[in-house]
Amino acid sequence: MRADEYPGEHYDSYAEGKYAGVIGGGGLVLARIPEEIAKQREEYYQRLTRERDEAIQNDPLRDQHASMPINADRQSRVTFGGSKK
């Protein structure tokens, strides 16, 4: 988006180079995207959130029974030769 598209407003913009006149700063530029892409992006992230919520609801450790616990001990150990003292 170009700063000159908004007369009467003051936005930080690049003064020179490839992005001269484009609104932005600090290595970032402001850009437009089509509504279809914005909606697709929103649906994508909603789906990811929904899948994560379902994974949490279906977590096997959540429903374990006290008489048959599920062992989730995932520790590893690294040793470097020699004897233990």
MARFI-353363 format. One record per residue (C-alpha): residue in one letter; z, y, x. Coordinates in steps of 0.05 Angstrom, whole numbers, plus 32768, in hexadecimal, padded with zeros to 4 digits. Layout:
AZYX;...
# end
This chain:
M800080008000;R7FED8043801B;A801B807F801A;D7FE280AD8004;E7FDC80867FC2;Y801E80A77FAD;P801780F27FB1;G805781197FAB;E808080DE7FC6;H809880D5800D;Y8096808E8029;D809D807A8071;S80598065808B;Y8036805580CB;A8015809280EC;E7FE4806E8119;G7FC5802B812A;K7FAA7FF480FE;Y7FDA800580C5;A7FD4805180C7;G7FE9806D8083;V8006802C8069;I804D802E804D;G807D8009807B;G80A8800C80B9;G80CD7FE180EA;G80937FAF80F0;L808D7FA680A4;V80577FBE8075;L80587FC38029;A80237F9A8007;R800B7F8A7FC1;I80027F437FA8;P7FE07F2D7F67;E800F7F1E7F2C;E7FF67ED67F2A;I800D7EC97F71;A80507EEB7F63;K805A7EBE7F25;Q80477E807F4D;R80797E937F83;E80B07E9E7F4F;E80A17E5A7F2E;Y80A17E387F71;Y80E67E527F83;Q81017E427F3E;R80E87DFB7F46;L810A7DF57F8A;T814B7E0E7F6D;R81457DDE7F32;E81377DA37F61;R81737DB47F8D;D81A07DB87F4F;E81877D747F38;A81947D577F7D;I81DB7D707F7B;Q81E57D537F34;N81C97D0F7F4C;D81F27D0C7F8C;P820C7CC57F94;L824C7CDB7FB6;R825F7D047F79;D82667CC67F4D;Q82877C967F7E;H82BF7C6A7F64;A83027C697F8A;S83007C1C7F90;M82BA7C1E7FAF;P82B47C5D7FD9;I82717C707FF8;N82797C798043;A82587CBB8058;D82747CBD809F;R823A7CD780C8;Q82577CE5810C;S82367CD9814E;R82537CD88194;V82327CE681D7;T82517CCA8216;F823E7CD4825F;G824E7C98828B;G82917C8D82AC;S82D07C6F8291;K82FE7C8A825B;K83417CA28274;
# end
